[in-house]
Amino acid sequence: MLRIKEILKEKKLSQIDLAEKLEITTVGLNKIINGNPTAETLLKIAEALDVDVKELFISTKDQETTPIYIKEGAGFSEIGTINFEKFHIALNKG
């Protein structure tokens, strides 16, 4: 899930502010937030918000590592973690 709304709140910006920076409508921004944006769009959003693109997915301030999941049947299983600050991946044994 994207953290765009959370980042906007942290920066005391509105969706209207971000839409204006991106030169799109608020409806277009809402579709991006709730949809599946391209990598190019994510880069533009990160630049407009003055954050690293990875901040759109996880808060590196609150979390040192992020779980890595794989899809198994109807659910997901955690297979390890990744540290985005150090780009270190630790896989679970098993």
MORAUR-V54986 format. One line per field, one symbol per residue. phi: phi as a letter, one per 40 degrees, with the letter a starting at -180 (. if undefined). burial: # if it has 24 or more other C-alpha atoms within 12 Angstrom, else .. A space follows every 10 residues. Layout:
phi=???
burial=???
This chain:
phi=.cbdcccdcd cfbbccdcdc ccfbcccccc ccccbbcccc cccccdcccf bcdcccbbcc ccacbbcbbb cbgcbbbcbi bbbccbfbbb ccci
burial=.####.##.. ....#..##. ........#. .##....... .#.###.##. #.####.##. .....#.... .......... ...#...... ....
